[in-house]
Amino acid sequence: MIKLKRLSFILFFLLARLIVNSQEVSVVNIQLMPYNVTPDAMLSASIMNSGSEQQVQIVSILYNSNNELLFTVKSAPFVLKSGLNAPLGGSRSIASADYSSNNQANYLQTTHGLSSGTFKVCVDVISTKTGGSVDQFCDEIESDFNQYIYLLYPSDNDSIETTTPILLWNHSEPFSALASNEYFRMIVSDIKGDQTADEAVIINTPLMLRNNLTTHTLQYPYDAPQLKKGKQYAWQVQKISNGIVINKTEAWKFSIVIENPVADVKYVALKKVLDAGYHKVENNKLFFKFEEEYVSGKISCIIYNSKRGTIVPRVKSEGVTTNDLNFKQNGYNRYEINLNELEIKKGYYTLEAKNEKGETFLLKFYTE
């Protein structure tokens, strides 16, 4: 049934051309598939000759959507018989096949397939006797069989913590397959009210719009309007050709979570001998505990840096109603050192605490 429909179409097209053209030679069509663009396929034009046999040559040229030349194929001279001349195997030999030097032509030469987009193929039938053209035919080719473009991270409806996320996406073709008038664009928009992600991308002014993407990774820029905690955002990647969106991903949404305050880590115990372990300070506040079997009194504390330089901290005793900050009493003592007051830089330090009996207790800690 499909073959009959195709035959009917060819006959209809042929009759229409015969009505409007008085010439004897007419190109009916060319069967060029976007996934099989070879020199042989470029010569696969069906040609009607309503006159006597003559010798001709075919020149077939492929252009991209920007009318840039990609591929030119010339046949050796062959006899065009009366009637319909179909491109039967071996009936037309290749005289030359020349690829252009642009990236899209290189991709075509490597894969023998078209990247996604719109292309144009033009066939010129030339008489070898006169050297003139006896008919010309051009047709558009839509290529989308290998066109995949999708988002990766943040995933749809994801909740993330950072306000400068790394946005990841992917597509099926190399960037080198783009024509000079094509590029990829990423859009990030805020979501207002009950908008969907698609509506936010289409309607709202983008917070971030980046053209000419050349990688699949983009960190949300620091110079763009800052993303806010507790808000929802939509994002999408689009393929642009001649200023028109010809392909796009789904629009996904993500939100920036409101972080809960980090709880201060209380209370780390001091040791008489250091080992390989260390305590990581949170919120730049060091909390430690001290078990005392003796009478009340004081402790003395010193902090050593990695070069054995000393820092004398201001130690606050928790739960003691006295102005003496280093106060120590019987039982369980709790202390706090606010490192923000000491201009301590990122790195490893050692806290040394001594009681009245001269006993030494140590803690290795790390602060950012």
Secondary structure, DSSP 8 states (H G I E B T S, - for coil): -HHHHHHHHHHHHHHHHHHH--SSEEEEEE---TT---HHHHT-EEEEE-SS-EEEEEEEEEE-TT--EEEEEEE--EEE-SEEE---TTSS-EEEEEE-SSHHHHHHHHHSS--SEEEEEEEEEEETTT-SEEEEEEEEEEE-TT--EEEEES-TTEEES-SS-EEEEEESS-GGGS-TTEEEEEEEEE--TT--HHHHHHHS--SEEE-S--SSEEE--TTS----TT-EEEEEEEEEETTEEEEE---EEEEE-----------EE-BSS--S--EE-BTTEEEEEEEE-S-SEE-EEEEE-TT--EE---EEEET--SS-TTEE-SEEEEEEEEGGGGT--SEEEEEEEE-TT--EEEEEEEE-
